[in-house]
Amino acid sequence: MATILLIIIYLAFISLGLPDSMLGAAWPVAYTQLGVSVSFAGLVSVGITFGTVISSLVSVRVIRRFGTGGVTAACVLLTGSALLGISFTHSFVMLLLLAVPLGLGGGAIDAALNNYVALHYKASHMSFLHSFWGVGATVSPLIMSHFLKQNGNWHGGYRFVSIIQLSLALVMFLSLPLWGKVSHAKPDELLGDQIEIDNRAAIKKRGAIFAVLSFFFYCAAEASVGLWAATYFVTVRGVEASVAASWGSLFFFGIMGGRVVSGLLAMRVKERVLINTGLIVSVFGALLLALPLPQQFSLAGLLLFGLGCAPVFPNLIHITPQRFGKDFSQAIIGLQMASAYVGATLMPPVVGWVGQLVGFAGLPYFLLACIALLYMTIIVCNRKTGFGITKTQEA
């Protein structure tokens, strides 16, 4: 039963990844059909992240009330319905409104399942979990690319993905009885014997603010690549929109493949080593994007940046209970998810605004700055919590 439940959790993360790369792939065509500026994609990201931040911050109470299985099933249905609505809209205002429920669903799934896997499974399972997010995020741009070749039919791409999402929601609802049969999946055992920790108490925990900031900088980089990579290739490298949409999937393919590899390595390699290695690889990827080299090197750079990002997010999540203790893990992970999506909200619009003014050639340099700040916050958090000094030696 526990293995089947783990498969269900993996499917839920495919559903989480599917919507995340849709907008970036569709936007080089969609913004002209909607009659708005190219930078308005940032406003849609704000709507998505607004919903995500809200659901992340209230995740502790919602999960305690309804359990992980119920929350997951309802949220997959919510995101599928939002995608279906987007597939029929020809108004930017409606797109903006539908972005909010899309974010509400994603944030709750993220916070609930990340904490659950961090508490009950090994680091390798966490990496595998996020590789399935990469499956969803890789597949959807390829689907969008297929539909864009049909006279720029980005609506058809959203509609096709919504059907996949709603099918996954049906699987989630059918699996609800399974959560009650697996002993450690019961709602009251999900958080163990933890005392109730609110967000205010969690953020005061030593080192917590730096753990939260780490996710801001990571997702600022990840979301900016996901949203603007296709536009970068169109406007800077002169690639056709349909081709650029498929090229954008290389980043998510890198994340997906990298997380499979890091999941295997996590059986023998410590989390902090995987994180540091990933940061080094991502720097090389950003440099290849920045340098005036042939297109093949830019493609390799995008792939390498995805590979480098791959181990960072899941391993930072997995060490949260080790850094702060099981009592604080759900609250701090909720804050980390909120911070992640704030970074994903605030920074892509800034990148889009600057790109509209002076072009998108500066995108790789922005990524390098984010990686540098991410590394600094990780180091400070580790020192303040003693992670990698005492806790890992005791493990």
N, C-alpha and C positions, 0 to 999 in steps of 0.2 A: 504493500500500500504506500509506503513512504517513497518508493521509487516512482510510482505512478504520480504521486503528488508533486514530486520534483519536476516531472515532465510537464504537468499542468502549469507549474510556476514558470518554467521556461517558455511555454506557449504564451503566457501572460506578458512576458517581456518582449516577445516578438510583436505582440499587439501594441506595446508601449513604444517600440521603435518605428513602427510603420508610419505614424503621422509626422514624426520629427524631421524627416528629410523631404517631405512633400513640397512644402512651401518654397524652399530654395530651388528645387528642380523646376517647379512650375513658373516661378516669378519672372524670368526673362521674357516670357510670353504673356503671362497673366496680367502684369501691370499695364501693358498697353491696351489690352482688351477691357480692363476695368477703368481705364482713363485716368490713372493716377501716376504720380512720380515714382521712379524706381526706388527711392528711399522709403516709400510707404510700407515696404515689407517689414521694416522695423516696428511700425505701429501694430501690425498683426502679431508680431512676436511679443509685443507688450501685452496684448490681449490674452495670448496663450499663457504667458508667464504670470499675469495677474491671477488667473484661475489656479495655476499650479502652486503659486506661493500660498494662497489662501488654503488650499487643500492640504499642503504640506504642514502648515502651522497648526491645523486642527486635527492632524492625522492621529495623534495619540488618543484623543477622546473618541474619534470615529471608530478606530480599530477596536478599542475596548468595548464599545457599544455593539458593533455589528460583526466583529471578527474579520480576520484577513480574507477568508474565502468570499464572504458576502460583499465586502468592500471592493475586492478585485473584480468580481463578476459585474457589479453595478457600474463600475468605472469603465470597463471595456465596452459595455453597452453604450455608455454616455459618449465616449470618444467616437465610436462607430456611427452613432446618430449625428454627431456634429460634422463628421466627414461627409456623410450623406447629404446633409444640408448645404455644405459648401459646394458640393458637386452640382447643385441646382441654382446657385446664386450668381447673378450678374451685377451685383452691387457691392462696392467696396465696404459700405457701412454694414451690410449683412455679413460679409466675410469677417469683419472686425468683431461683430457680436457673437458669431459662432466660434470664434477663437477662444472665448472665455470657457465654455463647457469643455472644449477640447483640452484646455489646460487643467481644469478641475479634475477631470478623469485621470490624466497622466500623473499629476502630483500625488494623488492618493495611492495609486498603484506603486509608484516609485518608493515612497516612504514605507509603506506596509511591507512589501516584499524584500526590500533591502535589509530592513531590520530583522525580519524573520530569518533570512538566509544567514545574516551575520551571526545570529544567536545559535542557530541549529545546524549549520553546515560549515564545511571547511573553506579555506580561502580559494581552493581550486573550483569549488562549486559557485562561489561568488563571481569568479572570472567567467566561467561557463555561462552563468546567468546573464551577464552583460554582453557576452558574445551573441546571445539570442536577441538582445536589443539590436545588435549590429546586423543580424539577419533581416529584421524588419526595416531598419534604416537603410540597408543596402538594396533591398528588393524594390522599395517604393520609388526611388528615382529611376530605376530601370523601367518600371511600369509607366511612370510619367513620360519618360523618353519615348516609349512606344506610342503613346497617345499624342504626344506633341508632333510626331511625324505625320499625324492625320490632321493637317490644317490647324495645328496649334490647339488641339482639343484637350486642354488641361482639365476641363470639367470631367471628361471621361476617365482620366487618370484618378481623380479623387473618387469618382463613383465606383470604380473597380476596387480600389483599396478599401472603401467603406464596406463593400460586400464581404471582403476578407475579414475585416474587423468585426462585423456583426456575426459572422460565422464563428469566430473565436469567442465572442461573447456567449453564444449558445453553448459552446464547449465548457466555458467557465460555470455557467448556471447548472449544467448537467453534472458537473463535478462537485457541486456543493456538498452532497452527502459524504464524499470522500474525506473532506476536511475534518469531519467529526469522528471518522474511524481511525485516523492517524493520531495517536495520543498526543504528540507534542504540537499538533496543529490546532488544538482547541483554543478558542479565544482567550480563556482565562489562563492558559499555560503559555500563550505566545509571549507574554511579558513576564512569565515566571512569577516569582514572589516579589517583583519589584514594587517599591513604594511609588506613589504617584509623583512624578517630577514634572513641573510646569516649565514653560520655555524660559521664564525669567530666572529660575534656579539653574537651569541647564547652561545658559549663556555665562553665568558667573563661575562655572567650573573652571579650574585652572587650565589654561591653554585652549578652552573651547572657542573663543573668538577667532583664534588663528585657524582652527580646524574649519570653522564656518567660512572664513575668508578664502581658504584654499579652494573650496568648491565654487566660489564666486569667480575666481580667476580661471579655473579649469573650464567652466562652462561658458565663460565669456569667449574663450578661444574656440571651443568646440562648436558653439552655436554660430559664431561668426563664420567659420569655415562652412558649416552646413548650409547657412543662408546665402552666403555670397560667393562660394567657390564657382558656381556655374556662371554668375555675373562676371567674376574675375576673368574667367577664360573667354567669355564673349567680348568684354570691353577691352581687356589688356592683351589677350593672346589672339583675338580675332577668330574665335571658334564659333561655328554655328550653334544656335540655341539648343537644338535637339541633341547634338553631339555633346555639348557642354553639360547637359543634364545627366547623360550617362557617365561622363567623366567625373562629375561630382560624386557619383556613387563610389568612386575609388577610395575616398576618405572613409566612408562607412564600411567598405569592404576591408580596409586596413584595420579598422577597429574590430570588426567581427573576427577576422583571422588572427589578429594579435591577441584577442582575449581567449581564443581557443588555445593558442600556444602558451600564454601566460597561465592559463588554468592548469595545463600539464606541468609547467615549470613550478607552479605553486606547491606541488606535492613535495618538492625538494628545496626550493628557493624561498627565502623569507620575503615577506611583503615589501619591506622597505627597499630591498635590492631591486625588486621588480619595478617599483615606483621610480627609483632613480635612473634605472636603465631606460625606462620609457621616456623620461624627460630628456635624456641625452639624444635618443633617436628622434624625438619630435623636433628638437633644435635643428638637427641635420635636415629634416624634411622641410622646415620653414625656410632654411637657407637655400635649398634647391628651388623652392618657389620664388624666392626673392631675386636670385641671380639671373641675368639676361642670357639664359641658355636655351637650346632648342626645346620644343614642346615636350619631347620625351622626358626630359629632366624635370619639367614642371609636373608632369603626371607622376613621375617617381617620387617627387617631393610631397605631393598630396597623399600618395599611398603611405610613404614613410611617416608623415605627420599623424595619420590615422593609426599606424602600427605603434608609434610612440605614445599616443594617447591611450591606447588599449588597456594597459595594466593600471593606469593611474586611478581612475574613478572607482572601479570595484575594490581595489586593495585599500584605498583610503576609507571606503565604507567598512570593509571587513575589520580593519584595526580599530574602529570606533569603540566597540566594547572593551578592547584591550587598553585603549588610551584612557577611557573615562569610566569603565565599569558597566555591568549589565543594567544597573538601576537607571543610569543616565542615557543608555544607548538610544532608546526610541525617541526621546525628546531631542537629543543632539542630532540624530540622523534626520529628524524632521526639520530642524533648523538648517542643517547642511543642504537638504533638498530645497528649502526655501531660498537659501543663499545662492545655490546653483542656478535656480531659475531667475533670481534677480539679476545675476550676471548675464544670463542668457537673454534677459529683457533689455537691460540698459545698454550693453555694449554693441550688439549688432546694429541698433539704430544709429549709434554714433559712427560706426564704421560706414553705414550706408550714407549718412549725411556728409561725411568727409569724402566718401567715394564719389558722391554726386558733384561735389565742388571741385575736387582735384583729381578724380580718378581712383580706381581701386588698386593701383600698383603698390600702395602702402600696406595692403592686407598682410603680407608675410611678416612685415616688421612689427605690426600690432601683435601677431601671434608670438613672436619672440619676446615681446615685453610681457605678455601674459604668462608665458612659461617661466620667465625670471621671477616674477612676483609669486607665482604658485610655489616655486622651489623655496623661496624665502619663508613663506608662511608655514610650509611643511616642516622646515628645519626648526623654526621657533616653537611650533606646537610640540614637536618631538622632545625638545629640550625641557619645555615646561611640564610635560606629562611624564617624562622619563622613559618614553617609548624608545626602544632600541638601545637603551642603556641598562635598565633593570628588568623591565617587563618581559622583553623578548629573551633575556638570558634565563629567566625563570621558566619560560615556556618549554 
